[in-house]
Amino acid sequence: MAPNTVVLTIEKPDNNFSMLEISGPDTSLLLEQKQKAASPKQFTWLLLLKAHRALACVSWLAMSLNKTFASVKKRINSSTIAEEEPLGRGTRLYRFMKVFLFISIFALAMEVIAHFKKWNYLSVIRPLEVQGLVQWSYMAWLAFRADYIAPLVIRLSQFCVALFLIQSLDRMVLCLGCFWIKYRKLKPVIDEAACDVEDSSNFPMVLVQIPMCNEREVYAQSIGAACQLDWPKDRILIQVLDDSDDGDVQLLIKDEVSSWREKGVNIIYRHRLIRTGYKAGNLNSAMSCDYVKDYEFVAIFDADFQPNPDFLKLTVPHFKGNPDLGLVQARWSFVNKDENLLTRLQNINLCFHFEVEQQVNGIFLNFFGFNGTAGVWRIKALEDSGGWLERTTVEDMDIAVRAHLNGWKFIFLNDVRVLCELPESYEAYKKQQHRWHSGPMQLFRLCLPAIVTSKITVWKKANLIFLFFLLRKLILPFYSFTLFCIILPLTMFIPEAELPLWVICYVPIFMSLLNILPAPKSFPFLVPYLLFENTMSVTKFNAMISGLFQLGSAYEWIVTKKTGRSSESDLLAFAEREEKSLNEEKIQRRHSDSGLELLSKLKEKGKFPARKRNKIFRKELVLAFLLLTASARSLLSAHGVHFYFLLFQGLSFLVVGLDLIGEQMS
């Protein structure tokens, strides 16, 4: 073969592809020439392709940011300042946070000057080398900080970390108890021998109560669900306890009750002339009726709850053969848990509450806090415990504690669920959480002497005082707000008291993972859940303080705003009923003339719906700027995890403070 020849070999031509083999002494020279000829074109096309992708990405980001900021601007422009508490209550906390913010901004300015002038290394600067008043002030601040402020902050942080670890240990014990229940398949069972479902005469008399107040959106759903309960009609009575002060709503509810009574349902409508005591007063007034003495059990449903027809058959039989059983509590299920980010985060919390807290306490202690709805009480247990009292805003927890002190036992049914609705706006959720966290502190002050002097065992007394009240109702909001919203940003300006990474990162993430386990589909929301829980700490801390020291806001009762969303099955059933009604051309005249006039007025009002507005929450905004200021200070010190935690936590407070989470309120 000649020395300058090139051999081309084609292999496997039958497989629709070929291979080129170049051999010979000039092979390298030929390849170099080919690469030189092809490289400029390939490089140009590669650059153009990358430039096109970069421009597309930048364009998409620009459009997304523009759309996001436009939406934010629109919501902020339509916002109003949220109503703050009267002077001397929540304003004290707000003023403290404002002062803290101003001091932090001033300290950040000093730290920025010190950083760029290299005053961070003052340990090697002699006093005679100090130049200027600013540098002298900074040196004096460093000395004062190290001698007086840092020791106090270190002690406070150690105390809060200890509380944090104790509360985390309590959560882990509850989770272990839940795992044990799942592993051993423990759950309350019905005594089949004591319950004969075939004989209707063996069905006990059951009273169903539906307390409501101006529940325009959901009254029909709750009344309809209660009227369809599968129970002998002669052994059930439904009380619609309407505390509405809106005359239009009263007429609508009366008309709904009348329509079901015409269908043969044993249902009555009650309206109080003197509306005192909120829900507790409403229930207490209903229990004072003479005919109540003929009933053995009472089932309670709030206005947005829709029990399944078999609810009573799944709950009431548990009382048979258990004369010391006072309460059977069912679990809540939510029709709008996937509506927005706020409802998803609420669902995580409540799934843990029912799946872990209520179930574990019910199995091992036969005691837990009554949830106020979706439960069946033995009327004798209510009477022996003193009935419904109006002394707190958590009448459900109040009656549960008093019944427990009188020796009554509780059962929680995790597999019996009742549909209800979650608050979809942050304003409604915040007001609900304020009531839920201020009431227990009121109750603790009132019940402590009765707990100490009661005849229950020492272990049950310790559980009530230290676990049920102090640890889960007082310590949790205290350390959550103090540690992550006050001490953590403070330590950025006092590096001597810096918190370790496991306190701000590892342990919180692990505990958040435990909280999400009952709702496994919520794992993608782990980080938002962690940030949102810290964001809610300011509301819970403020509520806890107001309840503990009997401030005026502790006695505020605001009905949680409902939207009246139905489940998918309800919507399908409604559509089928409407279609059947149209096909048969039978229009039931179930409204009186006044009712028709009222409905026409309501429809006229509905033509121009109220404009939805945002609220500006000042406490959350102040904490947002405080945390963002602390994150800027941590950036100067090159704190990786601390910086990112403070940055994202500050942004979380900013989003909540501008009411950009959840739905807007009308």
N, C-alpha and C positions, 0 to 999 in steps of 0.2 A: 504493500500500500504506500502511496506517495506520502511524503512527510507533511504536506499541507492539505491533505484531504480531510473532509468532515463526513462522518457517517451518521445518517439519520435512520433511526430504528423506530418503527411503529408497532406497538404491541397491543394485543387484544382488540382488534378492530371490530369484532363481532359484538362487543358490549357497548357500542355507541360512544366510545371515547377512545382517545389515543394518547400515547406517551411519547415524548420527544427526548431522544437521547443524543447528545452532542459529544463527540469524542474526537480527539486529535490534539496535536501540540498547540494549535491556535484557538483552542476552545475558550480559554480565559480572555483572550483578546476580543473574540466575537461577543462574549457575554458582556464585557465592559462597554463595547460600542452600543450594544442593544440597550443596556441600562441607561447609558448617557442619552440615548435618543428618547427613551420612554420616561425617564425620571422627571424632566420638567413638566410634561403634560400631566403625569400622575400627581405630582406635587401640587400643581395648580388646581386640578379637580378636587384634590383632598382639602385644600384650603377653602375652596368655594363651598364644598359640602359642609365643612365645619362652621364656616361663616353663616351659611343658611340656617343651620341648626341653632347656632347661638342667637341669631336675630329672631328666629321663631320663639325660642325660649324667653328672650327678653321681652318680645312683644306680648307673649302670653302672661308673663309676670306683670308687665305694665298694665295690661287690661284687667287682670285680677285685682291688683292693688287699687287701681282706679275705681273699679266697681265696689270693692270693699270699703274704701274711704268715702265714696259717695253714699253708700248705705249707712256708714257710721255717722257721716255729717248730717244726713237726713234725719236719723233717729235722735241725734243730739239736738238739732235745731227744733225738733218737736218735743223736747223734753222739758220737764219742770222739776224744780227742787223738791225732793221727797220731804214729806212732813216730818219734822224732827220732834222729839219728845219735849214736853214742857220744860221750862227753865229749871235747872237744879237736878235733872235726872240724867238723860243721855248726853246732855250738853257738857257735863263735866268731863266725861271721857273724850268727847270731841275736842274740847279745849286742850286737854292734856296732850292729845295726839298732834294738835297744831303746834303747840310749843315745842314738842319733841321734833317735829319736822323742821321748824325754823332753826333750831339748834343744830340739827344734822346738816342742813344746807350750809350754815356758817362753818361748821367743822370740816365739811367737804372742801369748801373754798380754801381754808387754811392748809388742808392736806395737799391740795393741788399745788399751792405755792411752795410748800415744803418739798414736794416731790421734784419739781422742776429746778429748784434752787439747791437740791441735794442736801436738804436739812435732815434727811432720814438717817444720816450717819453722825448725829450730834454727839455720839459717845466719844468720838475722837476729836471733837472741837473743844477747845478750852474756853472758859468763861470770858477771857480777855479777847477772844477772837469773835465774839458775838457782835454783830453789826445791825443796828436798827431796832426799832420798837417791835416790829412784827416778829423778827427772829427771837427776840427776848421773850415775847409773849408765848410763842410756840414752845420754847424750852421750858417756861414755867408751867404750861399746860401739860407737857410730858411728865414733869416731875409730880405735879398734883394728881394726874391720872394714875400713875404707877403707885403712889402712896395711899390714896384715899378711895378713888372710884373703882379701880380694878378689883380690889379685894371684895367689895360689896357685890359687884356684878358676878364675880366668880362664885361667891356663896349662893346668890340667887339662882344662877344657872345650874349649879350642882343640885340645888333643891328641886328645881323644875325637871331636870334630867332624871332624878330619882323618882318623881311622880310619873314621869313618862314611862320609865321602865316598869313600874308597878302596874300601871294601866295596860301596858303591852303584855305583861305576864297574865293579867286577867283575861285579855282577849285570847291569848294562846290557850289558856285552860278551857275557855268556852269552846274554842274550835276543836280541841281534843275531845271534849264531851260530845260535840256534834259528830265527830268521826266515830266515836264509840257507839252512838245511837244508830248511825248508818251501818256500822259493821255488825252489830247485834240485832239490827232491825227492830229496835224498840219503838213501840207506839201504843197509845191507849186503845183498848179493844172493848167492844160492846158485849155485855153478858147476854148472849142469845137466849138463854133459858128464862131470863127475867123480862124479856121483851117479846111480845107477840104482835107482829105487825099486821096480822090478818084480822084480828079482832079490833074494830074501831073503838069499842068501849074501853080498851086498855090504853088508848092514847090520852095522855094528860092534857089538861087545859093549858093552853099557851097564849100569852098576850104578846103581841108584836107592836113595838113602839117605833115611830119614825119621827124624831124631832127635827124641825127645820125652821129656818128663818130667812125669808126673802130668797128662797131657792127657786127662782124663776126658771133656770136652765135645766134643773134635774128633778124637779118634784114628780113629774109624770113617770120617769124611769123607775124611781124608788118605789112609788106607790104601786105601779104595775107589777114590778117584780115581787113585792110582798103579797099582793093579791093572788099571785099564781103559785104560792107555796103549796106543796103537796101535803095537806093535812086535813082531817075531817072538818067540814065547815062549821059544824056545831061545837067544835072544841078549839076554836081559834078566834081571836078578836084582834083586829088591826086598829091601832090608835094613830091617827095622823096629828101630831102635836105641832101646830103651826104657831110660831111666834112672830110671824111677819108683821111689819108695820106699814107695808105697802098694800093699800086696799085692792089694787088690781091683782096682785099676786094672791091675796086671800080669796078673791072670787074665783080665780083659776083653779086653786087647790080644792076649794069647795065643790066646784063643778066636776073635777076629776074624781073626788070621793063619791059624789052622787052617782056618777056613771058606773062605778064599780059596785055600789050598793044595789043599783038596779039589776045588775047581773047576778045577784044573790050572794055577794061577798059580805061577810060580817065585818064592816068597817065603819068607823065613826071619825068625825072631825072635831078637834078641840082647839080653841083659841083663847089664850089668857088675856084678860083685860088689864091686869097688872103684871107687866113683864119684868120681873126681877130675878136675879140669880142666873141669868143666861141659860145654858143648857141644863144645869143642875136644877134650877128652879122650875124649868119646864117639865123635866122628868118627875120631880118631886110632886108637882101639882097633879100630874097624870096618875101617879101611884096613890093619891089620896081619894080617888073615886071609889064609891061603895062596891061596885061590881068587881074590883080587882081582887077582893078576898076569895072569889070563886076560882082564881087561876093559880097554878102552881109554879109556872115558869114564865119569864119575860125575855123575849129576844129584842135586841136593840140594833137598829140600822140608821146610820146617818143618811142624809138626803141624797147623796151621790152613790150609795151602795146598792148593788143589784144582786141579791142572793139567788142561787139556783133553786129550782122547785124542790129539790131533795134536801135542802139545807137542814130543815128541822128533823128529818129522819136520820140524818148523819150526826146530829149533835145531841138532841134530847134523849135518845136511848142511853147515852153514857151516864145519865143520872140514876138509871135503874140499878138497884143494888149498891149504890154509893151514897148513903144518906149524909155523909160529910162533904160531898162534892158541892161546891157553891157556884162555880163558873166553868163554862166550856167556851173557849175562845177559838175562833177560826182565823185563818190567814187571809191577808189582803192580796188581791191580784189587780193589776192596773191596766186599764184599757188604753192609756196614752203613754205608756212607758217609753216608747220610741218616737215620741212627738218631736222632741228637741233635745239638745245637750243637757239642759237642766233636768228634764224628766228622767233621762238616762242615769244621771248621777244620783238622783233621789232613789231610783229603783235599786241601785247598788246598796245604798244605806239600809233601805227597808227590807231588802232580801236578807241581809245579814241579821237585821233585828229579828225577823220572824224565824228564819231557818236556824239561826244559832242561838241568840239570846233567849227568845221566848220558848223555843223547843227544849233547850237544855235546862232552863229553870223549871219548865213544866214537868219534865221527866224526873229530874233529880231532887227538886225542892217542892214541887206541887204549888209553886207560887211564882207569879210574874205580874207585871203591871197590866191591868185591863186596858185595852186599846180604845175603849169608848164606843165601839161599834162592832158589828159582826160577831157578837157574843150572846150567849144564853145564860141568864142568871136564875138561880133558884130564889124565888121571891122571899122565902123565909131567911135566906142568907142576907138579903138586902135589909130586911126588917131588923134582924138581930144585930146588924152592924151599924144601925142608926140611919139608914136610908141615904138619899142623896143630900149632900150638904153644899151650901153656896159659898163656903169660906175661901175657896181657891178657884183658879181657872183650869185645874186638872181634876175635875170631879171624878173622872174614871180611875185615876191612880189613887185618889183619896178613898173611894169605897173599896178598892182592892186591898189597900194596906189595912184598913179597919177590919175587913172580912178575914184577912190572914191572921190578925191579932186575936180574932175570935175563934180560930181553929178551923176555918173553912179551907178546903183544898180546891186547886184549880187544875184544869186540863187544857192543853193546847193541841189542836188538831192541825198539823202541818199540811195534810192532804185535803182538807176542806177549805176551798178558796171562795172569796166573795169579791166580785168585780167592783172597783171604785175608780176614782180619778185623782191624779196627781196635780198639784198646782203647776201651771205652765208659765207663769210669770215670776220673776225674782221678787217683786214686791209682795205678791201673795205668799210665796214661800217664806220670805223673811218674817212676815207677820206671824205665820204659823209656827215657825221655829222659835220666835220670841216667846210665844205663849207656852210652847212645849218645854222650854228650858227655864222659864221664870216660875211656873207653877210648882214644879217639884221642890224648889227651894222654899216656897211658901209652906208647902205641905210638910217639909222636913222640920221647920221651926214649930209647927203646930203639933206634929205627931211624935216628936222626940220624947216628951214625958210619958206618953201612952206606951211607946215601945219599951222604954226602960222598965215600966211598972207592969207590963203585961205578963201573962202566965206562959207564954211560949218559951221554948228552950233557949239557952244562951247562944247556941249556934245560929238559930233563926234570928235572934236579936242582932248578933254581930253581922249577919248577912244583910239585914235591913239597913242598919246604920252605916256600916263601912263599905259594903259593895253596892247595894241598891241605890243609896242616896249619895254618900260622900264620893266614892270613886267614880261612878258612872254619871252622876248628875252635877257634881261640883268640881272635882279634880280635873276631869276631862276638858271642859271648856276653859278652866283656869290655866293649865299648863300649855294647852294648844295655842291660846292667844299670847300668853306671856313669853313662852319660849321661842316661838317661830315668828311672831310679829313685833316683839319689843326687844328681847335679849339678843336674838340673832343679828338684826341690823345694828344694834348698839355695839356688839363685839367687833364690828368692822372698824369702828373708831377707837376701840379699846382692844388692841391685839393681844394684850396679856390674858384676856378672858375668852379667847377664840374657842368656839365649839368644835369638837372633833367631827370628822366626816361621818362616822357611824350614827351620830345623833341626827344630823340633818339629811342624810341620804339613805344609808343601808337599812336601819331599823324602820323608818317611815315607809320605805318601799316594801319591805317584808310585811309590815302590818297591813298595808293597802292590798297586797296580794291576798292575805287572809280574808280581808273584807270582801274581796271580789269573788272569792271561791263559790259562794252560793249563787252568784249570777255569772257563770263562766262566759257567756256571750259578751260581757262587758270588759273583757281583758284589754281590748284596744284603748279603753278609756282610763287606764291605770294612772297615767300622769295627770290628765285633767281632774281625775277624782281626788288625787293627793293634793293638788293645788287648790281645788274648790273647797275641800274640807278645811284647809287652813284659812281660806277666805271667809268661810262662814263662822270662824272662831270669834270674830269681833261681835257678831250678832248674838251668839250663844253666851259669850262672856258678859256682855252688857245685860242680857236677860237674866243670867244667873245672879249677877250683883243686885239687880233690881228686885228679884224675888227674895234673895237672902236678907236684904236690909229693908224690905217692905216699901220700896219706892213706888210711886204712883203708877208707873208703866207696867208694874207686875200685875195689875188688876184689869188691864185692858183685854177685852175679848172682841176680836174682829173675825167675822165669819169668813172662812177661806173662799176666795173667788173660784167658782166653777164655770166650766165651759159647756157642760152637758154633752160630752162626747159619749157615743154608744159603742159597744163592741161590734165586731164584724157580724156576729151571729144576730145581734139585735137589729142591725140595719137590714139584713136579709129577711128576717121575720117581718119587719115593718113593711118592706117592699112587697112581700107575698100578701100580707093583709090588705095593702092598698090595691094591689092588682085584683084580688078576689072581690073586694068591695066594688070596684069599678065594673067588673064583669057582671056582677049580679045586679048592678044599678040600684043598690040599696044604701041609701044615705041615712045614717042614724042621726035623728035630731036630738042630740044629747046636750045641747046648749040652750039655755033659756034666752029670752030676748035680750036681757041685760048682758048675758055672757057673750052673745053675738056682737052686740054693740061694743063690748070691751075688747073682743078679739079684733074687730075692725080698727079700733083706735090703736091697738098695739101694732097692727100691721102698718098703719099709717106712720107710726113712730119709727118702725123698722125701715122705712124707705130711705131714711137718712141716718145711717149708723154713726154712732159716736166716733170721733176721731181718736185713734190710738196714740197714746203719748208715753214717752219714756220718763223715768224718774232719775234724778241725779242724787246719788247716795254719798253724802259728804264724808262720812267716816271711812268708807271704802276708798274714796279718792285720796284722802289724806294719807292713808296707809300705803296706797299705791306709790305716791311720790316719795314717801319715806323709804320704802324698800328699793325703789329705783335709785334713790340717792345713795343708799348703802351699797347697792351693786356697783355704782360708779367708784365708790371708795375701795371696794374689794378688787376692782380692776386695776387700780393703782398698785395694789399689793400682790397682783398676779395670783389671786385665789381662784383656782379653776372651778371646783364644784360650788363653792360659796357664791361665786359670781353668777353662775348660771341659775342656781336655785333662787337667789334674790331677784334676778332679772325676770325669770318666768313667774315667780310669785307676785312680783310687782305688777307685771302685765295682767295677771289673773285678777288682782284687785282693781286694776284700771278698767278691765272689761266689765266686771260686776258693778263698779261704781258708776259707769256710764249706762248701765242697764242694757248691755248688749248681749246678755245671755237670757234665753227663754223668750216668751212672747211678750208683746207690749200689752199694756192694760188700756181698756176703753175708758 
